[in-house]
Amino acid sequence: MLDHVTSPENLPDMVFWTGDNASHNVWANTADETVLYTATVSTMMKDAFAGKNVTIMPIQGNHDTWVEEIESFSAPGINYEINHFKQYW
């Protein structure tokens, strides 16, 4: 896909990189895997668009910021970070 998008006839002015870099077997992903996926895709994007006049707008996806291995479903309200983040919205 990156080869196609970065070819001279298809080169965009801007790319909206919308995240969700990890594979979507989300119940099996670890935090380390999620970081590795994001680092890998970041390197791929950097290399693909190097030297090209393209603005890249990265946006984190929900699978990039909160992996299920650290989320507990053992009691209501137990996931402090998520519950407190949602209060502000």
Biopython code that builds the backbone (N, CA, C, O; Angstrom):
import numpy as np
from Bio.PDB.StructureBuilder import StructureBuilder

atoms = [
    (1, "MET", "N", (0.822, -1.167, 0.000)),
    (1, "MET", "CA", (0.000, 0.000, 0.000)),
    (1, "MET", "C", (0.878, 1.246, 0.000)),
    (1, "MET", "O", (0.612, 2.199, -0.733)),
    (2, "LEU", "N", (1.922, 1.238, 0.821)),
    (2, "LEU", "CA", (2.794, 2.409, 0.861)),
    (2, "LEU", "C", (3.529, 2.622, -0.456)),
    (2, "LEU", "O", (3.748, 3.764, -0.859)),
    (3, "ASP", "N", (3.909, 1.553, -1.127)),
    (3, "ASP", "CA", (4.536, 1.697, -2.453)),
    (3, "ASP", "C", (3.578, 2.375, -3.426)),
    (3, "ASP", "O", (3.986, 3.244, -4.196)),
    (4, "HIS", "N", (2.324, 1.988, -3.397)),
    (4, "HIS", "CA", (1.316, 2.563, -4.292)),
    (4, "HIS", "C", (1.098, 4.048, -3.973)),
    (4, "HIS", "O", (1.103, 4.888, -4.873)),
    (5, "VAL", "N", (0.910, 4.357, -2.709)),
    (5, "VAL", "CA", (0.604, 5.727, -2.305)),
    (5, "VAL", "C", (1.773, 6.675, -2.539)),
    (5, "VAL", "O", (1.568, 7.855, -2.826)),
    (6, "THR", "N", (2.983, 6.173, -2.420)),
    (6, "THR", "CA", (4.151, 7.052, -2.581)),
    (6, "THR", "C", (4.670, 7.119, -4.013)),
    (6, "THR", "O", (5.661, 7.799, -4.276)),
    (7, "SER", "N", (4.026, 6.434, -4.928)),
    (7, "SER", "CA", (4.450, 6.545, -6.328)),
    (7, "SER", "C", (4.112, 7.956, -6.833)),
    (7, "SER", "O", (3.131, 8.550, -6.384)),
    (8, "PRO", "N", (4.910, 8.495, -7.756)),
    (8, "PRO", "CA", (4.723, 9.888, -8.199)),
    (8, "PRO", "C", (3.309, 10.211, -8.667)),
    (8, "PRO", "O", (2.822, 11.315, -8.421)),
    (9, "GLU", "N", (2.646, 9.285, -9.328)),
    (9, "GLU", "CA", (1.304, 9.582, -9.842)),
    (9, "GLU", "C", (0.216, 9.526, -8.766)),
    (9, "GLU", "O", (-0.903, 9.987, -8.995)),
    (10, "ASN", "N", (0.534, 8.967, -7.597)),
    (10, "ASN", "CA", (-0.459, 8.847, -6.530)),
    (10, "ASN", "C", (-0.114, 9.637, -5.275)),
    (10, "ASN", "O", (-0.893, 9.636, -4.322)),
    (11, "LEU", "N", (1.016, 10.301, -5.250)),
    (11, "LEU", "CA", (1.511, 10.956, -4.039)),
    (11, "LEU", "C", (0.528, 12.022, -3.546)),
    (11, "LEU", "O", (0.227, 12.972, -4.268)),
    (12, "PRO", "N", (0.033, 11.865, -2.331)),
    (12, "PRO", "CA", (-0.924, 12.842, -1.796)),
    (12, "PRO", "C", (-0.202, 14.053, -1.200)),
    (12, "PRO", "O", (1.014, 14.031, -1.012)),
    (13, "ASP", "N", (-0.957, 15.091, -0.909)),
    (13, "ASP", "CA", (-0.418, 16.247, -0.202)),
    (13, "ASP", "C", (-0.372, 15.982, 1.302)),
    (13, "ASP", "O", (0.495, 16.493, 2.011)),
    (14, "MET", "N", (-1.329, 15.169, 1.777)),
    (14, "MET", "CA", (-1.458, 14.919, 3.203)),
    (14, "MET", "C", (-1.968, 13.499, 3.426)),
    (14, "MET", "O", (-2.753, 12.968, 2.640)),
    (15, "VAL", "N", (-1.501, 12.903, 4.516)),
    (15, "VAL", "CA", (-1.956, 11.572, 4.910)),
    (15, "VAL", "C", (-2.507, 11.657, 6.325)),
    (15, "VAL", "O", (-1.836, 12.169, 7.221)),
    (16, "PHE", "N", (-3.713, 11.164, 6.534)),
    (16, "PHE", "CA", (-4.285, 11.024, 7.867)),
    (16, "PHE", "C", (-4.060, 9.582, 8.296)),
    (16, "PHE", "O", (-4.728, 8.666, 7.817)),
    (17, "TRP", "N", (-3.121, 9.397, 9.193)),
    (17, "TRP", "CA", (-2.754, 8.066, 9.692)),
    (17, "TRP", "C", (-3.585, 7.844, 10.943)),
    (17, "TRP", "O", (-3.302, 8.420, 11.993)),
    (18, "THR", "N", (-4.604, 7.014, 10.834)),
    (18, "THR", "CA", (-5.630, 6.924, 11.872)),
    (18, "THR", "C", (-5.393, 5.834, 12.916)),
    (18, "THR", "O", (-6.315, 5.486, 13.654)),
    (19, "GLY", "N", (-4.210, 5.302, 12.990)),
    (19, "GLY", "CA", (-3.864, 4.407, 14.090)),
    (19, "GLY", "C", (-4.452, 3.021, 13.987)),
    (19, "GLY", "O", (-4.714, 2.511, 12.898)),
    (20, "ASP", "N", (-4.655, 2.415, 15.159)),
    (20, "ASP", "CA", (-4.994, 0.999, 15.276)),
    (20, "ASP", "C", (-3.948, 0.172, 14.548)),
    (20, "ASP", "O", (-4.263, -0.638, 13.676)),
    (21, "ASN", "N", (-2.703, 0.394, 14.925)),
    (21, "ASN", "CA", (-1.571, -0.258, 14.273)),
    (21, "ASN", "C", (-1.443, -1.727, 14.636)),
    (21, "ASN", "O", (-0.947, -2.520, 13.835)),
    (22, "ALA", "N", (-1.877, -2.100, 15.822)),
    (22, "ALA", "CA", (-1.752, -3.489, 16.276)),
    (22, "ALA", "C", (-2.740, -4.384, 15.542)),
    (22, "ALA", "O", (-3.770, -3.929, 15.044)),
    (23, "SER", "N", (-2.405, -5.648, 15.489)),
    (23, "SER", "CA", (-3.358, -6.602, 14.922)),
    (23, "SER", "C", (-4.592, -6.622, 15.813)),
    (23, "SER", "O", (-4.517, -6.299, 16.998)),
    (24, "HIS", "N", (-5.700, -6.991, 15.252)),
    (24, "HIS", "CA", (-6.948, -6.904, 15.996)),
    (24, "HIS", "C", (-7.353, -8.214, 16.679)),
    (24, "HIS", "O", (-8.538, -8.506, 16.839)),
    (25, "ASN", "N", (-6.355, -8.987, 17.072)),
    (25, "ASN", "CA", (-6.632, -10.104, 17.984)),
    (25, "ASN", "C", (-6.451, -9.527, 19.390)),
    (25, "ASN", "O", (-5.635, -10.007, 20.177)),
    (26, "VAL", "N", (-7.228, -8.492, 19.679)),
    (26, "VAL", "CA", (-6.981, -7.601, 20.801)),
    (26, "VAL", "C", (-6.962, -8.281, 22.162)),
    (26, "VAL", "O", (-6.337, -7.766, 23.089)),
    (27, "TRP", "N", (-7.612, -9.399, 22.308)),
    (27, "TRP", "CA", (-7.606, -10.053, 23.622)),
    (27, "TRP", "C", (-6.290, -10.768, 23.860)),
    (27, "TRP", "O", (-6.009, -11.180, 24.985)),
    (28, "ALA", "N", (-5.485, -10.923, 22.831)),
    (28, "ALA", "CA", (-4.211, -11.617, 22.987)),
    (28, "ALA", "C", (-3.012, -10.669, 22.922)),
    (28, "ALA", "O", (-1.899, -11.071, 23.264)),
    (29, "ASN", "N", (-3.211, -9.428, 22.494)),
    (29, "ASN", "CA", (-2.098, -8.481, 22.389)),
    (29, "ASN", "C", (-1.562, -8.106, 23.764)),
    (29, "ASN", "O", (-2.322, -7.924, 24.715)),
    (30, "THR", "N", (-0.250, -7.995, 23.851)),
    (30, "THR", "CA", (0.367, -7.502, 25.076)),
    (30, "THR", "C", (0.749, -6.034, 24.879)),
    (30, "THR", "O", (0.760, -5.533, 23.754)),
    (31, "ALA", "N", (1.056, -5.363, 25.960)),
    (31, "ALA", "CA", (1.489, -3.968, 25.864)),
    (31, "ALA", "C", (2.762, -3.863, 25.029)),
    (31, "ALA", "O", (2.904, -2.940, 24.228)),
    (32, "ASP", "N", (3.692, -4.810, 25.215)),
    (32, "ASP", "CA", (4.935, -4.787, 24.433)),
    (32, "ASP", "C", (4.665, -4.971, 22.943)),
    (32, "ASP", "O", (5.288, -4.307, 22.114)),
    (33, "GLU", "N", (3.746, -5.859, 22.599)),
    (33, "GLU", "CA", (3.397, -6.062, 21.184)),
    (33, "GLU", "C", (2.789, -4.790, 20.597)),
    (33, "GLU", "O", (3.095, -4.416, 19.465)),
    (34, "THR", "N", (1.942, -4.140, 21.357)),
    (34, "THR", "CA", (1.297, -2.925, 20.878)),
    (34, "THR", "C", (2.328, -1.837, 20.600)),
    (34, "THR", "O", (2.240, -1.142, 19.588)),
    (35, "VAL", "N", (3.298, -1.688, 21.486)),
    (35, "VAL", "CA", (4.376, -0.718, 21.272)),
    (35, "VAL", "C", (5.184, -1.100, 20.035)),
    (35, "VAL", "O", (5.521, -0.239, 19.223)),
    (36, "LEU", "N", (5.494, -2.383, 19.890)),
    (36, "LEU", "CA", (6.265, -2.843, 18.733)),
    (36, "LEU", "C", (5.526, -2.576, 17.425)),
    (36, "LEU", "O", (6.137, -2.129, 16.454)),
    (37, "TYR", "N", (4.227, -2.841, 17.387)),
    (37, "TYR", "CA", (3.447, -2.561, 16.178)),
    (37, "TYR", "C", (3.525, -1.075, 15.825)),
    (37, "TYR", "O", (3.753, -0.723, 14.668)),
    (38, "THR", "N", (3.338, -0.208, 16.813)),
    (38, "THR", "CA", (3.360, 1.224, 16.548)),
    (38, "THR", "C", (4.744, 1.679, 16.097)),
    (38, "THR", "O", (4.859, 2.486, 15.175)),
    (39, "ALA", "N", (5.785, 1.174, 16.732)),
    (39, "ALA", "CA", (7.151, 1.521, 16.320)),
    (39, "ALA", "C", (7.434, 1.045, 14.897)),
    (39, "ALA", "O", (8.073, 1.751, 14.117)),
    (40, "THR", "N", (6.960, -0.143, 14.566)),
    (40, "THR", "CA", (7.181, -0.702, 13.225)),
    (40, "THR", "C", (6.460, 0.122, 12.162)),
    (40, "THR", "O", (7.045, 0.468, 11.135)),
    (41, "VAL", "N", (5.196, 0.431, 12.409)),
    (41, "VAL", "CA", (4.436, 1.221, 11.433)),
    (41, "VAL", "C", (5.014, 2.632, 11.334)),
    (41, "VAL", "O", (5.048, 3.206, 10.246)),
    (42, "SER", "N", (5.465, 3.192, 12.445)),
    (42, "SER", "CA", (6.092, 4.519, 12.419)),
    (42, "SER", "C", (7.324, 4.526, 11.522)),
    (42, "SER", "O", (7.516, 5.444, 10.723)),
    (43, "THR", "N", (8.149, 3.508, 11.657)),
    (43, "THR", "CA", (9.344, 3.393, 10.812)),
    (43, "THR", "C", (8.960, 3.228, 9.346)),
    (43, "THR", "O", (9.577, 3.831, 8.468)),
    (44, "MET", "N", (7.954, 2.422, 9.085)),
    (44, "MET", "CA", (7.501, 2.218, 7.702)),
    (44, "MET", "C", (7.016, 3.531, 7.091)),
    (44, "MET", "O", (7.346, 3.843, 5.947)),
    (45, "MET", "N", (6.238, 4.294, 7.846)),
    (45, "MET", "CA", (5.731, 5.574, 7.340)),
    (45, "MET", "C", (6.883, 6.556, 7.114)),
    (45, "MET", "O", (6.942, 7.228, 6.085)),
    (46, "LYS", "N", (7.792, 6.630, 8.082)),
    (46, "LYS", "CA", (8.942, 7.531, 7.965)),
    (46, "LYS", "C", (9.770, 7.203, 6.728)),
    (46, "LYS", "O", (10.138, 8.098, 5.967)),
    (47, "ASP", "N", (10.062, 5.924, 6.529)),
    (47, "ASP", "CA", (10.860, 5.500, 5.378)),
    (47, "ASP", "C", (10.126, 5.734, 4.058)),
    (47, "ASP", "O", (10.723, 6.193, 3.085)),
    (48, "ALA", "N", (8.847, 5.423, 4.029)),
    (48, "ALA", "CA", (8.079, 5.536, 2.781)),
    (48, "ALA", "C", (7.957, 6.986, 2.312)),
    (48, "ALA", "O", (7.999, 7.261, 1.113)),
    (49, "PHE", "N", (7.808, 7.906, 3.255)),
    (49, "PHE", "CA", (7.580, 9.305, 2.886)),
    (49, "PHE", "C", (8.829, 10.179, 3.019)),
    (49, "PHE", "O", (8.746, 11.399, 2.872)),
    (50, "ALA", "N", (9.979, 9.570, 3.293)),
    (50, "ALA", "CA", (11.229, 10.332, 3.420)),
    (50, "ALA", "C", (11.526, 11.084, 2.126)),
    (50, "ALA", "O", (11.473, 10.512, 1.037)),
    (51, "GLY", "N", (11.839, 12.366, 2.255)),
    (51, "GLY", "CA", (12.203, 13.171, 1.099)),
    (51, "GLY", "C", (11.033, 13.604, 0.234)),
    (51, "GLY", "O", (11.227, 14.246, -0.798)),
    (52, "LYS", "N", (9.834, 13.261, 0.640)),
    (52, "LYS", "CA", (8.650, 13.647, -0.128)),
    (52, "LYS", "C", (7.945, 14.771, 0.623)),
    (52, "LYS", "O", (7.952, 14.792, 1.854)),
    (53, "ASN", "N", (7.354, 15.674, -0.084)),
    (53, "ASN", "CA", (6.687, 16.821, 0.521)),
    (53, "ASN", "C", (5.243, 16.448, 0.862)),
    (53, "ASN", "O", (4.295, 16.898, 0.218)),
    (54, "VAL", "N", (5.106, 15.611, 1.897)),
    (54, "VAL", "CA", (3.791, 15.125, 2.313)),
    (54, "VAL", "C", (3.640, 15.372, 3.809)),
    (54, "VAL", "O", (4.516, 15.007, 4.593)),
    (55, "THR", "N", (2.546, 15.981, 4.201)),
    (55, "THR", "CA", (2.242, 16.174, 5.616)),
    (55, "THR", "C", (1.561, 14.919, 6.137)),
    (55, "THR", "O", (0.590, 14.443, 5.549)),
    (56, "ILE", "N", (2.069, 14.384, 7.238)),
    (56, "ILE", "CA", (1.469, 13.195, 7.849)),
    (56, "ILE", "C", (0.859, 13.602, 9.175)),
    (56, "ILE", "O", (1.540, 14.152, 10.040)),
    (57, "MET", "N", (-0.420, 13.332, 9.331)),
    (57, "MET", "CA", (-1.156, 13.663, 10.550)),
    (57, "MET", "C", (-1.482, 12.360, 11.296)),
    (57, "MET", "O", (-2.459, 11.691, 10.962)),
    (58, "PRO", "N", (-0.672, 11.995, 12.304)),
    (58, "PRO", "CA", (-0.940, 10.757, 13.037)),
    (58, "PRO", "C", (-1.977, 10.969, 14.133)),
    (58, "PRO", "O", (-1.974, 11.986, 14.827)),
    (59, "ILE", "N", (-2.851, 10.000, 14.272)),
    (59, "ILE", "CA", (-3.885, 10.008, 15.303)),
    (59, "ILE", "C", (-3.880, 8.625, 15.936)),
    (59, "ILE", "O", (-3.959, 7.624, 15.224)),
    (60, "GLN", "N", (-3.789, 8.550, 17.243)),
    (60, "GLN", "CA", (-3.776, 7.248, 17.903)),
    (60, "GLN", "C", (-5.155, 6.607, 17.838)),
    (60, "GLN", "O", (-6.181, 7.258, 18.033)),
    (61, "GLY", "N", (-5.144, 5.317, 17.560)),
    (61, "GLY", "CA", (-6.379, 4.552, 17.598)),
    (61, "GLY", "C", (-6.596, 3.950, 18.977)),
    (61, "GLY", "O", (-5.677, 3.911, 19.795)),
    (62, "ASN", "N", (-7.802, 3.485, 19.232)),
    (62, "ASN", "CA", (-8.094, 2.933, 20.554)),
    (62, "ASN", "C", (-7.262, 1.695, 20.864)),
    (62, "ASN", "O", (-6.986, 1.432, 22.034)),
    (63, "HIS", "N", (-6.856, 0.934, 19.869)),
    (63, "HIS", "CA", (-6.037, -0.258, 20.121)),
    (63, "HIS", "C", (-4.567, 0.090, 20.332)),
    (63, "HIS", "O", (-3.775, -0.778, 20.700)),
    (64, "ASP", "N", (-4.193, 1.344, 20.106)),
    (64, "ASP", "CA", (-2.816, 1.781, 20.308)),
    (64, "ASP", "C", (-2.577, 2.274, 21.725)),
    (64, "ASP", "O", (-1.428, 2.367, 22.157)),
    (65, "THR", "N", (-3.617, 2.587, 22.445)),
    (65, "THR", "CA", (-3.460, 3.250, 23.738)),
    (65, "THR", "C", (-3.940, 2.438, 24.929)),
    (65, "THR", "O", (-3.552, 2.742, 26.057)),
    (66, "TRP", "N", (-4.750, 1.441, 24.732)),
    (66, "TRP", "CA", (-5.309, 0.699, 25.860)),
    (66, "TRP", "C", (-5.444, -0.771, 25.468)),
    (66, "TRP", "O", (-6.442, -1.185, 24.878)),
    (67, "VAL", "N", (-4.429, -1.538, 25.805)),
    (67, "VAL", "CA", (-4.494, -2.957, 25.446)),
    (67, "VAL", "C", (-5.293, -3.716, 26.486)),
    (67, "VAL", "O", (-5.236, -3.402, 27.675)),
    (68, "GLU", "N", (-6.033, -4.711, 26.040)),
    (68, "GLU", "CA", (-6.954, -5.426, 26.906)),
    (68, "GLU", "C", (-6.273, -6.220, 28.004)),
    (68, "GLU", "O", (-6.900, -6.534, 29.016)),
    (69, "GLU", "N", (-4.995, -6.554, 27.824)),
    (69, "GLU", "CA", (-4.325, -7.338, 28.857)),
    (69, "GLU", "C", (-4.197, -6.582, 30.178)),
    (69, "GLU", "O", (-4.007, -7.197, 31.227)),
    (70, "ILE", "N", (-4.298, -5.247, 30.134)),
    (70, "ILE", "CA", (-4.185, -4.491, 31.373)),
    (70, "ILE", "C", (-5.535, -3.983, 31.864)),
    (70, "ILE", "O", (-5.602, -3.288, 32.878)),
    (71, "GLU", "N", (-6.598, -4.319, 31.165)),
    (71, "GLU", "CA", (-7.927, -3.907, 31.576)),
    (71, "GLU", "C", (-8.577, -5.042, 32.355)),
    (71, "GLU", "O", (-8.561, -6.194, 31.921)),
    (72, "SER", "N", (-9.142, -4.713, 33.494)),
    (72, "SER", "CA", (-9.789, -5.718, 34.330)),
    (72, "SER", "C", (-11.303, -5.567, 34.229)),
    (72, "SER", "O", (-11.831, -4.457, 34.180)),
    (73, "PHE", "N", (-11.977, -6.690, 34.200)),
    (73, "PHE", "CA", (-13.436, -6.698, 34.198)),
    (73, "PHE", "C", (-13.968, -7.341, 35.471)),
    (73, "PHE", "O", (-15.114, -7.788, 35.511)),
    (74, "SER", "N", (-13.135, -7.389, 36.519)),
    (74, "SER", "CA", (-13.508, -8.097, 37.741)),
    (74, "SER", "C", (-14.501, -7.329, 38.605)),
    (74, "SER", "O", (-15.183, -7.927, 39.438)),
    (75, "ALA", "N", (-14.593, -6.013, 38.419)),
    (75, "ALA", "CA", (-15.540, -5.218, 39.207)),
    (75, "ALA", "C", (-15.840, -3.915, 38.472)),
    (75, "ALA", "O", (-14.990, -3.404, 37.742)),
    (76, "PRO", "N", (-17.042, -3.377, 38.661)),
    (76, "PRO", "CA", (-17.364, -2.100, 38.027)),
    (76, "PRO", "C", (-16.428, -0.993, 38.505)),
    (76, "PRO", "O", (-16.097, -0.926, 39.689)),
    (77, "GLY", "N", (-16.002, -0.129, 37.589)),
    (77, "GLY", "CA", (-15.193, 1.021, 37.930)),
    (77, "GLY", "C", (-13.758, 0.723, 38.334)),
    (77, "GLY", "O", (-13.082, 1.596, 38.879)),
    (78, "ILE", "N", (-13.277, -0.491, 38.079)),
    (78, "ILE", "CA", (-11.946, -0.881, 38.541)),
    (78, "ILE", "C", (-10.818, -0.327, 37.659)),
    (78, "ILE", "O", (-9.675, -0.245, 38.108)),
    (79, "ASN", "N", (-11.117, 0.043, 36.447)),
    (79, "ASN", "CA", (-10.096, 0.560, 35.518)),
    (79, "ASN", "C", (-9.985, 2.069, 35.686)),
    (79, "ASN", "O", (-10.617, 2.833, 34.956)),
    (80, "TYR", "N", (-9.179, 2.489, 36.651)),
    (80, "TYR", "CA", (-9.087, 3.889, 37.069)),
    (80, "TYR", "C", (-8.836, 4.835, 35.891)),
    (80, "TYR", "O", (-9.554, 5.822, 35.731)),
    (81, "GLU", "N", (-7.830, 4.545, 35.070)),
    (81, "GLU", "CA", (-7.463, 5.467, 33.997)),
    (81, "GLU", "C", (-8.602, 5.675, 33.019)),
    (81, "GLU", "O", (-8.925, 6.810, 32.668)),
    (82, "ILE", "N", (-9.206, 4.596, 32.580)),
    (82, "ILE", "CA", (-10.295, 4.701, 31.601)),
    (82, "ILE", "C", (-11.504, 5.378, 32.218)),
    (82, "ILE", "O", (-12.096, 6.264, 31.603)),
    (83, "ASN", "N", (-11.874, 4.978, 33.411)),
    (83, "ASN", "CA", (-13.054, 5.568, 34.037)),
    (83, "ASN", "C", (-12.882, 7.058, 34.291)),
    (83, "ASN", "O", (-13.842, 7.813, 34.137)),
    (84, "HIS", "N", (-11.705, 7.501, 34.672)),
    (84, "HIS", "CA", (-11.486, 8.902, 34.923)),
    (84, "HIS", "C", (-11.329, 9.700, 33.629)),
    (84, "HIS", "O", (-11.698, 10.873, 33.586)),
    (85, "PHE", "N", (-10.801, 9.102, 32.604)),
    (85, "PHE", "CA", (-10.709, 9.757, 31.305)),
    (85, "PHE", "C", (-12.114, 10.023, 30.780)),
    (85, "PHE", "O", (-12.394, 11.120, 30.296)),
    (86, "LYS", "N", (-12.989, 9.047, 30.869)),
    (86, "LYS", "CA", (-14.337, 9.164, 30.335)),
    (86, "LYS", "C", (-15.166, 10.218, 31.083)),
    (86, "LYS", "O", (-16.105, 10.775, 30.515)),
    (87, "GLN", "N", (-14.835, 10.493, 32.328)),
    (87, "GLN", "CA", (-15.595, 11.490, 33.099)),
    (87, "GLN", "C", (-15.542, 12.863, 32.456)),
    (87, "GLN", "O", (-16.477, 13.651, 32.595)),
    (88, "TYR", "N", (-14.470, 13.152, 31.762)),
    (88, "TYR", "CA", (-14.302, 14.481, 31.193)),
    (88, "TYR", "C", (-15.024, 14.650, 29.855)),
    (88, "TYR", "O", (-15.073, 15.755, 29.314)),
    (89, "TRP", "N", (-15.561, 13.605, 29.342)),
    (89, "TRP", "CA", (-16.236, 13.711, 28.049)),
    (89, "TRP", "C", (-17.682, 13.709, 28.286)),
    (89, "TRP", "O", (-18.463, 13.789, 27.337)),
]
sb = StructureBuilder()
sb.init_structure("model")
sb.init_model(0)
sb.init_chain("A")
sb.init_seg("    ")
for serial, (resi, resn, name, xyz) in enumerate(atoms, 1):
    if name == "N":
        sb.init_residue(resn, " ", resi, " ")
    sb.init_atom(name, np.array(xyz, "f"), 0.0, 1.0, " ", f" {name:<3s}", serial, name[0])
structure = sb.get_structure()
